[in-house]
């Protein structure tokens, strides 16, 4: 009978990963995204985990912070609206999101911004690495989430 050791990220590690490298000032839409070096190191180390859903959460947080940075780089609401419509969001959804009272962080996860900057845009055009889609023999299903107590 073999014994399996279960590896999972603690709540503290996930919290610390969300705090690291808050400043993303060098990110621009016209150049390749600077993959956070700390994430590549941490994700390589934590590939031993059996729960890739934890990496999915961290990767989605990185994309949201980059979307927030893209929203902040527009000088005015009108410019943000024009940029979102140009990138493929419908003008009704873009207007509803942009001209609301939401600030930068809340705007980074609206339907308009998600449509203009989808996940495949970050992966394909900006070159962000996604570790959670890798297949490892010791990983559980991506839908299985560990409850850290």
C-alpha positions as protocol buffer text, in pm:
chain_id: "A"
residue {
  index: 1
  type: UNK
  ca { x: 0 y: 0 z: 0 }
}
residue {
  index: 2
  type: UNK
  ca { x: 150 y: 329 z: -106 }
}
residue {
  index: 3
  type: UNK
  ca { x: 110 y: 648 z: 92 }
}
residue {
  index: 4
  type: UNK
  ca { x: 50 y: 976 z: -83 }
}
residue {
  index: 5
  type: UNK
  ca { x: 152 y: 1307 z: 58 }
}
residue {
  index: 6
  type: UNK
  ca { x: -83 y: 1590 z: -27 }
}
residue {
  index: 7
  type: UNK
  ca { x: 74 y: 1928 z: -103 }
}
residue {
  index: 8
  type: UNK
  ca { x: -135 y: 2240 z: -103 }
}
residue {
  index: 9
  type: UNK
  ca { x: -74 y: 2609 z: -71 }
}
residue {
  index: 10
  type: UNK
  ca { x: -162 y: 2757 z: 262 }
}
residue {
  index: 11
  type: UNK
  ca { x: -391 y: 3054 z: 294 }
}
residue {
  index: 12
  type: UNK
  ca { x: -90 y: 3263 z: 400 }
}
residue {
  index: 13
  type: UNK
  ca { x: 105 y: 3178 z: 82 }
}
residue {
  index: 14
  type: UNK
  ca { x: -189 y: 3276 z: -140 }
}
residue {
  index: 15
  type: UNK
  ca { x: -224 y: 3602 z: 54 }
}
residue {
  index: 16
  type: UNK
  ca { x: 147 y: 3680 z: 21 }
}
residue {
  index: 17
  type: UNK
  ca { x: 142 y: 3609 z: -352 }
}
residue {
  index: 18
  type: UNK
  ca { x: -138 y: 3859 z: -398 }
}
residue {
  index: 19
  type: UNK
  ca { x: 65 y: 4127 z: -216 }
}
residue {
  index: 20
  type: UNK
  ca { x: 397 y: 4083 z: -392 }
}
residue {
  index: 21
  type: UNK
  ca { x: 503 y: 4330 z: -657 }
}
residue {
  index: 22
  type: UNK
  ca { x: 209 y: 4568 z: -638 }
}
residue {
  index: 23
  type: UNK
  ca { x: 366 y: 4821 z: -874 }
}
residue {
  index: 24
  type: UNK
  ca { x: 321 y: 4733 z: -1242 }
}
residue {
  index: 25
  type: UNK
  ca { x: 419 y: 5067 z: -1392 }
}
residue {
  index: 26
  type: UNK
  ca { x: 620 y: 4930 z: -1685 }
}
residue {
  index: 27
  type: UNK
  ca { x: 322 y: 4749 z: -1835 }
}
residue {
  index: 28
  type: UNK
  ca { x: 197 y: 4897 z: -2163 }
}
residue {
  index: 29
  type: UNK
  ca { x: -49 y: 4763 z: -2415 }
}
residue {
  index: 30
  type: UNK
  ca { x: 189 y: 4806 z: -2708 }
}
residue {
  index: 31
  type: UNK
  ca { x: 473 y: 4594 z: -2570 }
}
residue {
  index: 32
  type: UNK
  ca { x: 495 y: 4246 z: -2428 }
}
residue {
  index: 33
  type: UNK
  ca { x: 371 y: 4206 z: -2074 }
}
residue {
  index: 34
  type: UNK
  ca { x: 636 y: 4165 z: -1815 }
}
residue {
  index: 35
  type: UNK
  ca { x: 550 y: 3834 z: -1657 }
}
residue {
  index: 36
  type: UNK
  ca { x: 603 y: 3883 z: -1288 }
}
residue {
  index: 37
  type: UNK
  ca { x: 930 y: 3706 z: -1216 }
}
residue {
  index: 38
  type: UNK
  ca { x: 821 y: 3621 z: -865 }
}
residue {
  index: 39
  type: UNK
  ca { x: 522 y: 3431 z: -1007 }
}
residue {
  index: 40
  type: UNK
  ca { x: 735 y: 3223 z: -1239 }
}
residue {
  index: 41
  type: UNK
  ca { x: 959 y: 3129 z: -947 }
}
residue {
  index: 42
  type: UNK
  ca { x: 675 y: 3057 z: -708 }
}
residue {
  index: 43
  type: UNK
  ca { x: 473 y: 2863 z: -963 }
}
residue {
  index: 44
  type: UNK
  ca { x: 773 y: 2650 z: -1053 }
}
residue {
  index: 45
  type: UNK
  ca { x: 825 y: 2572 z: -688 }
}
residue {
  index: 46
  type: UNK
  ca { x: 459 y: 2510 z: -615 }
}
residue {
  index: 47
  type: UNK
  ca { x: 404 y: 2280 z: -909 }
}
residue {
  index: 48
  type: UNK
  ca { x: 441 y: 2010 z: -647 }
}
residue {
  index: 49
  type: UNK
  ca { x: 97 y: 2102 z: -524 }
}
residue {
  index: 50
  type: UNK
  ca { x: -181 y: 1865 z: -614 }
}
residue {
  index: 51
  type: UNK
  ca { x: -436 y: 2143 z: -657 }
}
residue {
  index: 52
  type: UNK
  ca { x: -381 y: 2351 z: -973 }
}
residue {
  index: 53
  type: UNK
  ca { x: -696 y: 2549 z: -895 }
}
residue {
  index: 54
  type: UNK
  ca { x: -483 y: 2753 z: -654 }
}
residue {
  index: 55
  type: UNK
  ca { x: -259 y: 2857 z: -942 }
}
residue {
  index: 56
  type: UNK
  ca { x: -570 y: 2952 z: -1143 }
}
residue {
  index: 57
  type: UNK
  ca { x: -671 y: 3195 z: -869 }
}
residue {
  index: 58
  type: UNK
  ca { x: -328 y: 3357 z: -860 }
}
residue {
  index: 59
  type: UNK
  ca { x: -313 y: 3386 z: -1241 }
}
residue {
  index: 60
  type: UNK
  ca { x: -657 y: 3547 z: -1257 }
}
residue {
  index: 61
  type: UNK
  ca { x: -547 y: 3799 z: -993 }
}
residue {
  index: 62
  type: UNK
  ca { x: -241 y: 3889 z: -1204 }
}
residue {
  index: 63
  type: UNK
  ca { x: -459 y: 3944 z: -1512 }
}
residue {
  index: 64
  type: UNK
  ca { x: -700 y: 4160 z: -1314 }
}
residue {
  index: 65
  type: UNK
  ca { x: -415 y: 4377 z: -1187 }
}
residue {
  index: 66
  type: UNK
  ca { x: -288 y: 4420 z: -1542 }
}
residue {
  index: 67
  type: UNK
  ca { x: -638 y: 4513 z: -1660 }
}
residue {
  index: 68
  type: UNK
  ca { x: -655 y: 4763 z: -1377 }
}
residue {
  index: 69
  type: UNK
  ca { x: -329 y: 4913 z: -1498 }
}
residue {
  index: 70
  type: UNK
  ca { x: -464 y: 4940 z: -1853 }
}
residue {
  index: 71
  type: UNK
  ca { x: -772 y: 5121 z: -1721 }
}
residue {
  index: 72
  type: UNK
  ca { x: -556 y: 5360 z: -1519 }
}
residue {
  index: 73
  type: UNK
  ca { x: -339 y: 5448 z: -1818 }
}
residue {
  index: 74
  type: UNK
  ca { x: -631 y: 5613 z: -1995 }
}
residue {
  index: 75
  type: UNK
  ca { x: -638 y: 5980 z: -1902 }
}
residue {
  index: 76
  type: UNK
  ca { x: -1014 y: 6023 z: -1913 }
}
residue {
  index: 77
  type: UNK
  ca { x: -1332 y: 5824 z: -1918 }
}
residue {
  index: 78
  type: UNK
  ca { x: -1399 y: 5917 z: -2281 }
}
residue {
  index: 79
  type: UNK
  ca { x: -1060 y: 5779 z: -2388 }
}
residue {
  index: 80
  type: UNK
  ca { x: -1124 y: 5458 z: -2196 }
}
residue {
  index: 81
  type: UNK
  ca { x: -1464 y: 5425 z: -2362 }
}
residue {
  index: 82
  type: UNK
  ca { x: -1313 y: 5472 z: -2709 }
}
residue {
  index: 83
  type: UNK
  ca { x: -1037 y: 5221 z: -2634 }
}
residue {
  index: 84
  type: UNK
  ca { x: -1282 y: 4955 z: -2515 }
}
residue {
  index: 85
  type: UNK
  ca { x: -1507 y: 4999 z: -2818 }
}
residue {
  index: 86
  type: UNK
  ca { x: -1204 y: 4988 z: -3049 }
}
residue {
  index: 87
  type: UNK
  ca { x: -1089 y: 4663 z: -2887 }
}
residue {
  index: 88
  type: UNK
  ca { x: -1425 y: 4490 z: -2936 }
}
residue {
  index: 89
  type: UNK
  ca { x: -1657 y: 4571 z: -2648 }
}
residue {
  index: 90
  type: UNK
  ca { x: -2006 y: 4681 z: -2747 }
}
residue {
  index: 91
  type: UNK
  ca { x: -2062 y: 5052 z: -2700 }
}
residue {
  index: 92
  type: UNK
  ca { x: -2364 y: 5001 z: -2471 }
}
residue {
  index: 93
  type: UNK
  ca { x: -2172 y: 4777 z: -2230 }
}
residue {
  index: 94
  type: UNK
  ca { x: -1865 y: 4998 z: -2247 }
}
residue {
  index: 95
  type: UNK
  ca { x: -2066 y: 5314 z: -2177 }
}
residue {
  index: 96
  type: UNK
  ca { x: -2247 y: 5154 z: -1885 }
}
residue {
  index: 97
  type: UNK
  ca { x: -1919 y: 5046 z: -1728 }
}
residue {
  index: 98
  type: UNK
  ca { x: -1703 y: 5348 z: -1802 }
}
residue {
  index: 99
  type: UNK
  ca { x: -1952 y: 5618 z: -1707 }
}
residue {
  index: 100
  type: UNK
  ca { x: -2049 y: 5450 z: -1382 }
}
residue {
  index: 101
  type: UNK
  ca { x: -1899 y: 5567 z: -1054 }
}
residue {
  index: 102
  type: UNK
  ca { x: -1664 y: 5271 z: -1039 }
}
residue {
  index: 103
  type: UNK
  ca { x: -1299 y: 5335 z: -988 }
}
residue {
  index: 104
  type: UNK
  ca { x: -999 y: 5162 z: -1141 }
}
residue {
  index: 105
  type: UNK
  ca { x: -1008 y: 4831 z: -950 }
}
residue {
  index: 106
  type: UNK
  ca { x: -1383 y: 4782 z: -988 }
}
residue {
  index: 107
  type: UNK
  ca { x: -1367 y: 4869 z: -1359 }
}
residue {
  index: 108
  type: UNK
  ca { x: -1097 y: 4609 z: -1416 }
}
residue {
  index: 109
  type: UNK
  ca { x: -1353 y: 4330 z: -1377 }
}
residue {
  index: 110
  type: UNK
  ca { x: -1650 y: 4453 z: -1579 }
}
residue {
  index: 111
  type: UNK
  ca { x: -1793 y: 4289 z: -1888 }
}
residue {
  index: 112
  type: UNK
  ca { x: -1660 y: 4566 z: -2112 }
}
residue {
  index: 113
  type: UNK
  ca { x: -1299 y: 4542 z: -1991 }
}
residue {
  index: 114
  type: UNK
  ca { x: -1312 y: 4161 z: -1990 }
}
residue {
  index: 115
  type: UNK
  ca { x: -1440 y: 4167 z: -2350 }
}
residue {
  index: 116
  type: UNK
  ca { x: -1174 y: 4415 z: -2463 }
}
residue {
  index: 117
  type: UNK
  ca { x: -890 y: 4236 z: -2285 }
}
residue {
  index: 118
  type: UNK
  ca { x: -982 y: 3866 z: -2265 }
}
residue {
  index: 119
  type: UNK
  ca { x: -759 y: 3601 z: -2111 }
}
residue {
  index: 120
  type: UNK
  ca { x: -646 y: 3479 z: -2453 }
}
residue {
  index: 121
  type: UNK
  ca { x: -517 y: 3832 z: -2529 }
}
residue {
  index: 122
  type: UNK
  ca { x: -288 y: 3821 z: -2226 }
}
residue {
  index: 123
  type: UNK
  ca { x: -168 y: 3471 z: -2313 }
}
residue {
  index: 124
  type: UNK
  ca { x: -135 y: 3513 z: -2690 }
}
residue {
  index: 125
  type: UNK
  ca { x: -36 y: 3872 z: -2761 }
}
residue {
  index: 126
  type: UNK
  ca { x: 120 y: 3970 z: -2431 }
}
residue {
  index: 127
  type: UNK
  ca { x: 297 y: 3641 z: -2366 }
}
residue {
  index: 128
  type: UNK
  ca { x: 184 y: 3568 z: -2011 }
}
residue {
  index: 129
  type: UNK
  ca { x: 267 y: 3217 z: -1898 }
}
residue {
  index: 130
  type: UNK
  ca { x: -11 y: 3000 z: -1761 }
}
residue {
  index: 131
  type: UNK
  ca { x: 107 y: 2725 z: -1530 }
}
residue {
  index: 132
  type: UNK
  ca { x: -237 y: 2599 z: -1432 }
}
residue {
  index: 133
  type: UNK
  ca { x: -307 y: 2448 z: -1775 }
}
residue {
  index: 134
  type: UNK
  ca { x: -6 y: 2219 z: -1756 }
}
residue {
  index: 135
  type: UNK
  ca { x: -81 y: 1852 z: -1702 }
}
residue {
  index: 136
  type: UNK
  ca { x: 108 y: 1677 z: -1426 }
}
residue {
  index: 137
  type: UNK
  ca { x: 51 y: 1323 z: -1313 }
}
residue {
  index: 138
  type: UNK
  ca { x: 12 y: 1416 z: -947 }
}
residue {
  index: 139
  type: UNK
  ca { x: -239 y: 1699 z: -1005 }
}
residue {
  index: 140
  type: UNK
  ca { x: -606 y: 1659 z: -922 }
}
residue {
  index: 141
  type: UNK
  ca { x: -879 y: 1788 z: -1150 }
}
residue {
  index: 142
  type: UNK
  ca { x: -876 y: 2166 z: -1201 }
}
residue {
  index: 143
  type: UNK
  ca { x: -1230 y: 2192 z: -1060 }
}
residue {
  index: 144
  type: UNK
  ca { x: -1129 y: 2032 z: -732 }
}
residue {
  index: 145
  type: UNK
  ca { x: -1049 y: 2294 z: -472 }
}
residue {
  index: 146
  type: UNK
  ca { x: -882 y: 2227 z: -142 }
}
residue {
  index: 147
  type: UNK
  ca { x: -1034 y: 2367 z: 172 }
}
residue {
  index: 148
  type: UNK
  ca { x: -752 y: 2512 z: 377 }
}
residue {
  index: 149
  type: UNK
  ca { x: -838 y: 2526 z: 744 }
}
